[in-house]
Structure formats: structure tokens, C-alpha cells
Amino acid sequence: MTVFRFVTPHRRGKWYPDLKLAQRFANAIGAGFWEKRSGRFYQYPGTRLETANVPDV
């Protein structure tokens, strides 16, 4: 299973099981924001998306 999180130069987000969920909570660490009107996610400069493969439980 692949998990996702956003990382800023100063903070790291939690690991989430899907990208949409990671995007939804990215604002909590200052990694970006979800625009409700267009339904798009905007990532702030200097932020990166990390992925990891973890075994299914």
C-alpha cells in the first residue's frame, strides 16, 4: 500500500492512505490549500510530496 504526506522546509505532515486525504490536511502544516470552488489543490513553493510503500496489514 502506498501512503502520502507533505513536507515543508520546517514541518512534516502525517502519513495518509490516499493523496486526497493528504491534500485535505496539508493546510495544517502550511504545505498548501484546497480550493473548494475549483476542487483543486495548490501546493506552496518549497513543499514536496513524499510517498512510501508499506506492507498491507
Secondary structure, DSSP 4 states (H G I P E B T S, - for coil): -EEEEEE-SS-BPPPBSSHHHHHHTGGGGTSEEEETTTTEEEEPTT-EEEEEE----
